[in-house]
């Protein structure tokens, strides 16, 4: 979820040159410049790029049942993480949210980020295509075989 805490983690464990970024101040400026929209869901504040939807409810999420997800989306993710470029991008991600944004940008552009995050959760918990540590995201292991490119 694009909460302040998750964004803090992505920056803290991400690119070294951005680790000292004041996320609270950066979000305040992004909202002021209308680059990011603050959405409230219950007691949670979510920060979403201006022209993106977090939820469109196109995915019916029930207990991570693979039958509830569009097969095309699962096939795209499977193909993405089996190719070296997708595999290395996911393995280099510093948190689940960052992995979800990578999948959205490179693989499932047509889906809202919230749906991509739900599908990613199912890929991790039910399909077990991606394994992470219980204590944190890294190190990540991809259980599907890598496609060799020639």
ABEGO torsion letter per residue (X at the ends): XBBAAAAAAAAAABBAAAAABBAAAAAAAAAAAGABBBBBBEABBBBBBAABBABAGABBBBGGBAAABBAAAAAAAAAAAABAAAAAAAAABABAAAAAAAAAAAABAABBAAAAAAAAAAAAAAAGABBBBAAEAOBBBBABBBBBBX
